[in-house]
Amino acid sequence: MATITLHTVREKQVLDITPDVEKFLAGQDAREGICHLFLTHTTAALTTADLDPGTDLDTLDAFAALVPKLQYRHPHDPAHMPDHILSTLIGASLALPVRSGKPVLGEWQRIVLVEFAGPREREIACSWISENCGVRESAGT
């Protein structure tokens, strides 16, 4: 299994990782199938997003508005708890269809890591599942 290692530079950040995923797929000689990404952290998330200018900041503002201001009981650091909640809501994994060796994305979609507690080093475990999955087609069918 391959990993993508990233370094975020801000506390809160939306980072375009589409080129990193495309590089991973090129190394797998991927054609048709599914690319699975799993983020091994609990204060960041994976998703797709439109990255027109300013949409990253709009997205971060909207995410922050989703988490209520409560008296959290997290023993490590209660102020850190909203980061964990957002990671849980958005998710730590992403499955992407792949066609002709590239992720299938809409015109404006990009694959993004959303950082909530940076700057940090982040790792994403990457898996490639071929459309054929090793199944042979019978000549008679």
N, CA, C and O of each residue as an XYZ file, in Angstrom:
564
protein
N       0.848     -1.179      0.000
C       0.000      0.000      0.000
C       0.890      1.236      0.000
O       1.876      1.308      0.733
N       0.532      2.189     -0.817
C       1.291      3.434     -0.909
C       0.712      4.473      0.042
O      -0.429      4.355      0.487
N       1.504      5.482      0.347
C       1.015      6.601      1.138
C       1.386      7.911      0.466
O       2.407      8.019     -0.214
N       0.546      8.883      0.670
C       0.828     10.258      0.276
C       1.097     11.010      1.568
O       0.269     10.998      2.479
N       2.249     11.664      1.655
C       2.591     12.462      2.826
C       2.521     13.935      2.440
O       3.126     14.368      1.460
N       1.774     14.689      3.228
C       1.563     16.110      2.960
C       1.962     16.930      4.176
O       1.947     16.433      5.302
N       2.311     18.157      3.950
C       2.631     19.089      5.033
C       1.717     20.297      4.890
O       1.827     21.057      3.928
N       0.815     20.471      5.851
C      -0.041     21.650      5.818
C       0.735     22.820      6.428
O       1.676     22.620      7.196
N       0.334     24.030      6.080
C       1.102     25.205      6.507
C       0.303     26.168      7.385
O       0.865     27.114      7.937
N      -1.004     25.934      7.517
C      -1.827     26.803      8.356
C      -2.641     25.978      9.340
O      -2.783     24.765      9.183
N      -3.172     26.643     10.351
C      -4.010     25.957     11.340
C      -5.246     25.370     10.674
O      -5.579     24.204     10.890
N      -5.921     26.170      9.870
C      -7.107     25.745      9.118
C      -6.780     25.953      7.643
O      -6.324     27.023      7.240
N      -7.021     24.911      6.845
C      -6.591     24.982      5.457
C      -7.335     23.959      4.618
O      -7.631     22.857      5.079
N      -7.635     24.336      3.376
C      -8.138     23.396      2.378
C      -7.015     23.227      1.360
O      -6.623     24.182      0.688
N      -6.505     22.011      1.254
C      -5.331     21.730      0.427
C      -5.722     20.842     -0.745
O      -6.257     19.751     -0.547
N      -5.461     21.300     -1.958
C      -5.744     20.530     -3.169
C      -4.730     19.399     -3.291
O      -3.535     19.643     -3.453
N      -5.210     18.169     -3.214
C      -4.316     17.005     -3.323
C      -4.538     16.235     -4.629
O      -4.011     15.136     -4.800
N      -5.314     16.811     -5.542
C      -5.591     16.135     -6.819
C      -4.308     15.720     -7.532
O      -4.226     14.580     -7.989
N      -3.298     16.592     -7.653
C      -2.063     16.166     -8.343
C      -1.358     15.005     -7.629
O      -0.751     14.158     -8.284
N      -1.433     14.960     -6.308
C      -0.817     13.860     -5.554
C      -1.521     12.539     -5.842
O      -0.873     11.502     -5.990
N      -2.845     12.582     -5.920
C      -3.618     11.370     -6.221
C      -3.337     10.925     -7.655
O      -3.181      9.731     -7.910
N      -3.271     11.866     -8.588
C      -2.963     11.519     -9.978
C      -1.573     10.894    -10.091
O      -1.374      9.956    -10.863
N      -0.620     11.407     -9.329
C       0.733     10.828     -9.329
C       0.710      9.399     -8.782
O       1.369      8.514     -9.327
N      -0.051      9.175     -7.702
C      -0.199      7.821     -7.165
C      -0.769      6.888     -8.229
O      -0.246      5.793     -8.432
N      -1.833      7.307     -8.910
C      -2.464      6.464     -9.929
C      -1.517      6.167    -11.079
O      -1.500      5.048    -11.593
N      -0.726      7.156    -11.492
C       0.248      6.934    -12.567
C       1.260      5.869    -12.162
O       1.678      5.061    -12.992
N       1.653      5.863    -10.903
C       2.602      4.865    -10.405
C       2.013      3.465    -10.318
O       2.750      2.482    -10.252
N       0.698      3.374    -10.316
C       0.017      2.075    -10.260
C      -0.317      1.560    -11.654
O      -0.839      0.455    -11.805
N      -0.016      2.358    -12.667
C      -0.421      2.072    -14.038
C      -1.930      1.811    -14.080
O      -2.410      0.900    -14.754
N      -2.654      2.646    -13.334
C      -4.105      2.501    -13.213
C      -4.793      2.860    -14.526
O      -4.388      3.808    -15.198
N      -5.803      2.129    -14.888
C      -6.613      2.419    -16.070
C      -8.056      2.677    -15.638
O      -8.498      3.825    -15.594
N      -8.784      1.611    -15.320
C     -10.190      1.707    -14.923
C     -10.347      1.014    -13.571
O      -9.837     -0.087    -13.365
N     -11.051      1.664    -12.660
C     -11.266      1.041    -11.360
C     -11.626      2.056    -10.295
O     -12.296      3.055    -10.562
N     -11.167      1.781     -9.080
C     -11.480      2.620     -7.919
C     -10.189      2.953     -7.184
O      -9.346      2.085     -6.954
N     -10.049      4.219     -6.823
C      -8.953      4.664     -5.964
C      -9.554      4.932     -4.591
O     -10.507      5.700     -4.463
N      -8.995      4.299     -3.570
C      -9.469      4.518     -2.203
C      -8.394      5.251     -1.416
O      -7.229      4.854     -1.417
N      -8.797      6.323     -0.745
C      -7.897      7.124      0.076
C      -8.383      7.081      1.518
O      -9.579      7.214      1.779
N      -7.449      6.893      2.461
C      -7.793      6.882      3.884
C      -6.810      7.754      4.645
O      -5.608      7.487      4.653
N      -7.319      8.786      5.278
C      -6.525      9.711      6.069
C      -6.342      9.150      7.470
O      -7.321      8.826      8.142
N      -5.098      9.033      7.915
C      -4.809      8.389      9.202
C      -4.724      9.403     10.341
O      -3.827      9.328     11.180
N      -5.653     10.342     10.365
C      -5.654     11.392     11.390
C      -7.088     11.720     11.789
O      -8.021     11.460     11.030
N      -7.265     12.295     12.987
C      -8.603     12.587     13.500
C      -8.896     14.082     13.619
O      -9.911     14.465     14.201
N      -8.030     14.922     13.080
C      -8.287     16.365     13.103
C      -8.136     16.969     11.700
O      -7.787     18.140     11.548
N      -8.402     16.160     10.697
C      -8.411     16.594      9.296
C      -9.422     15.695      8.581
O      -9.926     14.736      9.167
N      -9.715     16.003      7.326
C     -10.718     15.230      6.594
C     -10.384     15.223      5.102
O      -9.568     16.010      4.623
N     -11.044     14.309      4.383
C     -10.924     14.213      2.927
C     -12.290     14.413      2.298
O     -13.293     13.901      2.795
N     -12.327     15.159      1.202
C     -13.570     15.346      0.460
C     -13.236     15.894     -0.924
O     -12.067     15.975     -1.300
N     -14.251     16.263     -1.667
C     -14.047     16.982     -2.925
C     -14.639     18.372     -2.754
O     -15.546     18.580     -1.948
N     -14.114     19.320     -3.519
C     -14.582     20.702     -3.385
C     -14.293     21.498     -4.645
O     -13.431     21.140     -5.447
N     -15.026     22.575     -4.797
C     -14.754     23.601     -5.799
C     -13.722     24.531     -5.178
O     -13.901     24.979     -4.046
N     -12.657     24.825     -5.892
C     -11.609     25.676     -5.337
C     -11.461     26.999     -6.093
O     -10.349     27.491     -6.281
N     -12.584     27.568     -6.524
C     -12.523     28.934     -7.058
C     -11.959     29.833     -5.967
O     -12.046     29.485     -4.789
N     -11.384     30.979     -6.322
C     -10.810     31.869     -5.307
C     -11.819     32.210     -4.203
O     -12.935     32.650     -4.478
N     -11.406     32.000     -2.960
C     -12.234     32.305     -1.804
C     -13.109     31.178     -1.319
O     -13.590     31.220     -0.187
N     -13.334     30.157     -2.154
C     -14.222     29.080     -1.710
C     -13.593     28.257     -0.592
O     -14.314     27.686      0.226
N     -12.271     28.185     -0.540
C     -11.628     27.470      0.564
C     -11.957     28.135      1.895
O     -12.277     27.452      2.868
N     -11.880     29.465      1.943
C     -12.185     30.188      3.180
C     -13.671     30.122      3.508
O     -14.044     30.003      4.675
N     -14.530     30.198      2.478
C     -15.969     30.052      2.698
C     -16.276     28.676      3.290
O     -17.085     28.551      4.209
N     -15.624     27.653      2.754
C     -15.824     26.291      3.244
C     -15.402     26.175      4.702
O     -16.136     25.616      5.516
N     -14.231     26.694      5.036
C     -13.759     26.637      6.424
C     -14.696     27.398      7.360
O     -14.971     26.927      8.464
N     -15.190     28.561      6.943
C     -16.136     29.320      7.762
C     -17.425     28.532      7.990
O     -17.947     28.498      9.105
N     -17.931     27.904      6.940
C     -19.163     27.125      7.058
C     -18.965     25.920      7.978
O     -19.829     25.615      8.801
N     -17.823     25.234      7.839
C     -17.550     24.104      8.733
C     -17.516     24.568     10.188
O     -18.101     23.921     11.057
N     -16.838     25.678     10.460
C     -16.737     26.189     11.829
C     -18.117     26.499     12.400
O     -18.354     26.305     13.592
N     -19.031     26.982     11.552
C     -20.380     27.313     12.008
C     -21.199     26.067     12.352
O     -22.200     26.167     13.062
N     -20.792     24.904     11.863
C     -21.527     23.664     12.136
C     -21.345     23.147     13.555
O     -22.208     22.441     14.076
N     -20.231     23.493     14.179
C     -19.899     22.918     15.487
C     -20.278     23.913     16.584
O     -19.791     25.044     16.604
N     -21.148     23.482     17.493
C     -21.570     24.396     18.557
C     -20.455     24.682     19.560
O     -19.545     23.874     19.748
N     -20.543     25.829     20.189
C     -19.613     26.194     21.265
C     -20.145     25.561     22.548
O     -21.111     26.046     23.136
N     -19.514     24.486     22.970
C     -19.928     23.743     24.164
C     -18.769     23.648     25.145
O     -17.636     24.007     24.822
N     -19.056     23.173     26.316
C     -18.013     22.861     27.294
C     -17.608     21.403     27.042
O     -18.169     20.488     27.644
N     -16.635     21.193     26.155
C     -16.221     19.844     25.779
C     -15.413     19.201     26.899
O     -14.726     19.883     27.660
N     -15.506     17.871     26.986
C     -14.847     17.106     28.040
C     -13.629     16.331     27.556
O     -13.088     15.516     28.303
N     -13.192     16.563     26.343
C     -12.042     15.859     25.774
C     -10.841     16.018     26.718
O     -10.396     17.143     26.943
N     -10.302     14.917     27.279
C      -9.255     15.040     28.288
C      -7.931     15.602     27.762
O      -7.192     16.251     28.502
N      -7.640     15.354     26.506
C      -6.372     15.832     25.933
C      -6.352     17.351     25.828
O      -5.411     18.002     26.282
N      -7.403     17.910     25.225
C      -7.501     19.356     25.041
C      -8.922     19.672     24.588
O      -9.243     19.498     23.413
N      -9.783     20.134     25.502
C     -11.179     20.395     25.140
C     -11.337     21.375     23.969
O     -12.295     21.255     23.205
N     -10.435     22.326     23.812
C     -10.532     23.285     22.713
C     -10.299     22.616     21.361
O     -10.662     23.168     20.322
N      -9.705     21.451     21.372
C      -9.373     20.672     20.178
C     -10.565     19.837     19.686
O     -10.550     19.334     18.563
N     -11.583     19.694     20.522
C     -12.697     18.802     20.209
C     -13.458     19.190     18.935
O     -13.847     18.286     18.197
N     -13.695     20.464     18.628
C     -14.372     20.780     17.362
C     -13.627     20.235     16.132
O     -14.259     19.878     15.138
N     -12.296     20.169     16.195
C     -11.516     19.605     15.085
C     -11.838     18.133     14.887
O     -11.965     17.664     13.756
N     -11.969     17.398     16.003
C     -12.336     15.980     15.930
C     -13.753     15.798     15.381
O     -14.002     14.907     14.570
N     -14.666     16.642     15.826
C     -16.053     16.544     15.371
C     -16.145     16.793     13.868
O     -16.827     16.054     13.158
N     -15.464     17.826     13.379
C     -15.494     18.118     11.940
C     -14.874     16.999     11.124
O     -15.371     16.671     10.046
N     -13.803     16.412     11.617
C     -13.191     15.278     10.926
C     -14.183     14.123     10.822
O     -14.280     13.472      9.782
N     -14.910     13.877     11.893
C     -15.901     12.800     11.901
C     -17.053     13.098     10.943
O     -17.501     12.212     10.216
N     -17.531     14.340     10.939
C     -18.655     14.705     10.066
C     -18.293     14.616      8.584
O     -19.076     14.105      7.783
N     -17.131     15.103      8.225
C     -16.725     15.132      6.818
C     -16.216     13.769      6.370
O     -16.574     13.288      5.294
N     -15.382     13.150      7.193
C     -14.911     11.806      6.902
C     -13.425     11.721      6.633
O     -12.786     12.690      6.222
N     -12.893     10.535      6.876
C     -11.465     10.278      6.721
C     -11.148      9.451      5.483
O      -9.982      9.147      5.229
N     -12.168      9.081      4.706
C     -11.885      8.275      3.518
C     -12.684      8.771      2.330
O     -13.697      9.459      2.460
N     -12.182      8.391      1.168
C     -12.794      8.816     -0.084
C     -12.552      7.718     -1.114
O     -11.426      7.246     -1.269
N     -13.599      7.314     -1.813
C     -13.478      6.353     -2.917
C     -13.805      7.093     -4.207
O     -14.852      7.730     -4.326
N     -12.892      6.997     -5.171
C     -13.034      7.734     -6.422
C     -13.003      6.784     -7.606
O     -12.106      5.946     -7.696
N     -13.964      6.896     -8.517
C     -13.855      6.108     -9.742
C     -12.688      6.632    -10.583
O     -12.371      7.821    -10.563
N     -12.066      5.725    -11.315
C     -10.930      6.084    -12.165
C     -11.242      5.622    -13.584
O     -11.641      4.480    -13.813
N     -11.047      6.545    -14.533
C     -11.256      6.228    -15.949
C     -10.029      6.730    -16.715
O      -9.596      7.868    -16.533
N      -9.483      5.882    -17.559
C      -8.297      6.233    -18.363
C      -7.159      6.754    -17.488
O      -6.429      7.665    -17.879
N      -7.018      6.168    -16.307
C      -5.909      6.497    -15.420
C      -6.066      7.759    -14.605
O      -5.141      8.140    -13.888
N      -7.223      8.430    -14.692
C      -7.446      9.690    -13.967
C      -8.693      9.574    -13.083
O      -9.639      8.870    -13.434
N      -8.692     10.262    -11.940
C      -9.917     10.267    -11.126
C     -11.063     10.909    -11.904
O     -10.872     11.913    -12.591
N     -12.235     10.331    -11.792
C     -13.413     10.894    -12.441
C     -13.943     11.995    -11.525
O     -14.452     11.729    -10.436
N     -13.813     13.233    -11.991
C     -14.246     14.397    -11.218
C     -15.114     15.284    -12.094
O     -14.970     15.295    -13.316
N     -16.012     16.025    -11.466
C     -16.805     17.008    -12.182
C     -15.919     18.162    -12.622
O     -14.767     18.271    -12.203
N     -16.465     19.015    -13.467
C     -15.692     20.101    -14.058
C     -14.968     20.955    -13.017
O     -13.840     21.386    -13.254
N     -15.593     21.200    -11.883
C     -15.003     22.088    -10.876
C     -14.478     21.327     -9.668
O     -13.921     21.941     -8.758
N     -14.638     20.023     -9.632
C     -14.230     19.246     -8.460
C     -12.729     19.046     -8.370
O     -12.051     18.798     -9.367
N     -12.229     19.160     -7.145
C     -10.852     18.837     -6.815
C     -10.890     17.939     -5.587
O     -11.825     18.013     -4.789
N      -9.889     17.101     -5.436
C      -9.759     16.255     -4.249
C      -9.010     17.082     -3.211
O      -7.937     17.614     -3.495
N      -9.576     17.190     -2.004
C      -8.966     18.063     -1.002
C      -8.812     17.389      0.352
O      -9.604     16.536      0.751
N      -7.759     17.809      1.038
C      -7.583     17.521      2.454
C      -7.995     18.795      3.183
O      -7.547     19.886      2.830
N      -8.839     18.662      4.191
C      -9.251     19.805      4.995
C      -8.548     19.692      6.342
O      -8.792     18.760      7.109
N      -7.689     20.638      6.610
C      -6.893     20.675      7.844
C      -7.627     21.516      8.889
O      -8.069     22.630      8.608
N      -7.748     20.962     10.103
C      -8.392     21.693     11.192
C      -7.445     22.008     12.340
O      -7.780     22.828     13.195
N      -6.269     21.381     12.387
C      -5.370     21.544     13.542
C      -3.916     21.590     13.098
O      -3.062     20.913     13.672
N      -3.641     22.375     12.093
C      -2.282     22.439     11.562
C      -1.466     23.526     12.211
O      -1.866     24.135     13.203
N      -0.318     23.752     11.628
C       0.289     22.977     10.533
C       0.800     21.632     11.036
O       1.279     21.514     12.163
N       0.689     20.626     10.180
C       1.093     19.260     10.539
C       1.494     18.468      9.308
O       1.217     18.853      8.171
N       2.156     17.351      9.572
C       2.391     16.361      8.529
C       1.195     15.423      8.550
O       0.774     14.972      9.614
N       0.651     15.132      7.384
C      -0.512     14.254      7.256
C      -0.191     13.122      6.298
O       0.499     13.316      5.297
N      -0.702     11.929      6.616
C      -0.505     10.760      5.748
C      -1.841     10.222      5.275
O      -2.806     10.129      6.034
N      -1.868      9.870      3.994
C      -3.048      9.264      3.388
C      -2.640      7.913      2.819
O      -1.751      7.832      1.970
N      -3.290      6.854      3.288
C      -3.061      5.517      2.736
C      -3.859      5.402      1.444
O      -5.043      5.735      1.399
N      -3.189      4.923      0.385
C      -3.803      4.873     -0.950
C      -3.885      3.430     -1.442
O      -2.913      2.679     -1.372
N      -5.057      3.063     -1.936
C      -5.259      1.733     -2.514
C      -5.835      1.883     -3.917
O      -6.582      2.818     -4.208
N      -5.470      0.943     -4.771
C      -5.970      0.908     -6.137
C      -6.661     -0.422     -6.361
O      -6.079     -1.479     -6.116
N      -7.904     -0.374     -6.827
C      -8.659     -1.589     -7.135
C      -9.003     -1.538     -8.622
O      -9.773     -0.687     -9.066
N      -8.421     -2.460     -9.377
C      -8.665     -2.512    -10.816
C     -10.104     -2.922    -11.081
O     -10.691     -3.693    -10.323
N     -10.659     -2.403    -12.155
C     -12.026     -2.762    -12.539
C     -12.176     -4.269    -12.716
O     -13.222     -4.829    -12.389
N     -11.142     -4.930    -13.230
C     -11.210     -6.373    -13.459
C     -11.065     -7.173    -12.179
O     -11.558     -8.298    -12.095
N     -10.396     -6.614    -11.180
C     -10.172     -7.282     -9.885
C      -9.639     -8.697    -10.064
O      -9.925     -9.573     -9.248
N      -8.883     -8.925    -11.100
C      -8.302    -10.236    -11.295
C      -9.263    -11.256    -11.881
O      -8.881    -12.415    -12.042
N     -10.493    -10.877    -12.206
C     -11.478    -11.787    -12.762
C     -11.252    -11.919    -14.255
O     -11.185    -10.925    -14.978
N     -11.138    -13.150    -14.704
C     -10.957    -13.384    -16.143
C     -12.297    -13.509    -16.826
O     -13.230    -14.113    -16.296
N     -12.383    -12.930    -18.013
C     -13.610    -13.084    -18.780
C     -13.529    -14.375    -19.581
O     -12.491    -14.695    -20.160
N     -14.605    -15.093    -19.609
C     -14.654    -16.350    -20.351
C     -14.810    -16.060    -21.843
O     -15.570    -15.174    -22.236
N     -14.095    -16.803    -22.656
C     -14.166    -16.614    -24.105
C     -15.541    -17.026    -24.636
O     -15.954    -16.584    -25.708
N     -16.246    -17.873    -23.884
C     -17.536    -18.384    -24.358
C     -18.714    -17.479    -24.005
O     -19.841    -17.760    -24.412
N     -18.482    -16.408    -23.263
C     -19.638    -15.575    -22.882
C     -19.618    -14.235    -23.545
O     -20.518    -13.425    -23.326
